[in-house]
Amino acid sequence: MQTLISGVPVNFYLAIAGILFSIGVLGVLIRRNAVVIFMAVELMLNSVNLVFITFAKALSSINGEVIVFFVMAIAAAEAGVGLAIVIAIYRQKKTSNVDEINLLKW
């Protein structure tokens, strides 16, 4: 396996992806605002995309890049539907704090 991509080692890209994913997980676990949670999920998806692109470049394969396009399409759909749900809940409850939203409780 090629260990350098344009002079930068593969481990550097993987470390950056790991750091981004960790920040995203912390954002989902710590924050209570629904919009911030969506941004943290997007950060996690982008870190996975970075891993796919890194291995695609290191292995000289296009498969990782194709998967990234699918992940980006799913992320765009998730953001659109998720933000529409958050806006609908905000109109009804006047808050986007996930601790105060109890619509699924009986």
C-alpha positions as CSV (number, residue, x, y, z in Angstrom):
1,M,0.0,0.0,0.0
2,Q,1.3,3.5,-0.9
3,T,2.0,5.3,2.4
4,L,2.1,8.8,1.0
5,I,-0.6,10.8,-0.8
6,S,0.9,13.9,-2.4
7,G,3.7,13.8,0.2
8,V,1.4,13.5,3.2
9,P,1.3,10.1,5.0
10,V,-1.9,8.2,5.1
11,N,-1.8,8.0,8.9
12,F,-2.1,11.8,9.0
13,Y,-5.4,11.7,7.1
14,L,-6.7,8.8,9.3
15,A,-5.7,10.7,12.4
16,I,-7.6,13.8,11.2
17,A,-10.6,11.7,10.4
18,G,-10.5,10.1,13.9
19,I,-10.3,13.5,15.5
20,L,-13.3,14.8,13.5
21,F,-15.3,11.7,14.3
22,S,-14.6,12.1,18.0
23,I,-15.7,15.7,17.9
24,G,-18.9,14.6,16.2
25,V,-19.6,11.9,18.8
26,L,-19.0,14.4,21.6
27,G,-21.3,16.9,19.9
28,V,-24.1,14.3,19.7
29,L,-23.6,13.1,23.3
30,I,-23.1,16.5,25.0
31,R,-25.2,19.1,23.2
32,R,-29.0,19.3,23.6
33,N,-29.9,21.6,20.6
34,A,-31.3,19.6,17.7
35,V,-29.6,21.7,15.1
36,V,-26.2,21.3,16.7
37,I,-26.7,17.6,16.9
38,F,-27.4,17.5,13.2
39,M,-24.2,19.4,12.6
40,A,-22.3,16.9,14.7
41,V,-23.8,14.0,12.7
42,E,-22.7,15.8,9.5
43,L,-19.2,16.1,11.0
44,M,-19.1,12.3,11.6
45,L,-20.3,11.6,8.1
46,N,-17.6,13.9,6.7
47,S,-14.9,12.1,8.7
48,V,-16.0,8.8,7.2
49,N,-15.9,10.4,3.8
50,L,-12.3,11.4,4.5
51,V,-11.4,7.8,5.3
52,F,-13.0,6.6,2.1
53,I,-11.2,9.1,0.0
54,T,-7.9,8.4,1.8
55,F,-8.1,4.7,1.0
56,A,-9.3,5.3,-2.5
57,K,-6.3,7.4,-3.2
58,A,-3.9,5.1,-1.4
59,L,-5.1,2.0,-3.2
60,S,-5.7,3.8,-6.5
61,S,-9.3,2.6,-6.6
62,I,-12.4,4.6,-7.4
63,N,-14.7,2.6,-5.2
64,G,-14.2,4.8,-2.2
65,E,-15.0,7.9,-4.2
66,V,-18.2,6.4,-5.5
67,I,-19.3,5.5,-1.9
68,V,-18.6,9.1,-0.9
69,F,-21.1,10.4,-3.4
70,F,-23.7,8.1,-1.9
71,V,-22.9,9.2,1.6
72,M,-23.1,12.9,0.5
73,A,-26.5,12.2,-1.1
74,I,-27.8,10.5,2.1
75,A,-26.4,13.3,4.2
76,A,-28.2,16.0,2.2
77,A,-31.5,14.1,2.4
78,E,-31.0,13.6,6.1
79,A,-30.3,17.3,6.6
80,G,-33.3,18.3,4.6
81,V,-35.8,16.0,6.4
82,G,-34.2,16.5,9.8
83,L,-34.3,20.3,9.6
84,A,-37.9,20.2,8.4
85,I,-38.8,18.0,11.4
86,V,-37.0,20.4,13.8
87,I,-38.8,23.4,12.3
88,A,-42.1,21.7,12.7
89,I,-41.4,20.8,16.3
90,Y,-40.1,24.3,17.0
91,R,-43.3,25.8,15.7
92,Q,-45.3,23.6,18.0
93,K,-43.1,23.6,21.2
94,K,-41.1,26.8,20.7
95,T,-37.9,25.0,21.6
96,S,-35.3,22.9,19.8
97,N,-33.8,21.5,23.0
98,V,-34.1,17.7,22.7
99,D,-34.6,17.4,26.5
100,E,-37.8,19.4,26.4
101,I,-39.3,17.6,23.4
102,N,-41.4,14.8,24.6
103,L,-43.7,14.2,21.7
104,L,-43.2,10.4,21.7
105,K,-44.1,10.0,25.4
106,W,-47.6,8.9,26.3
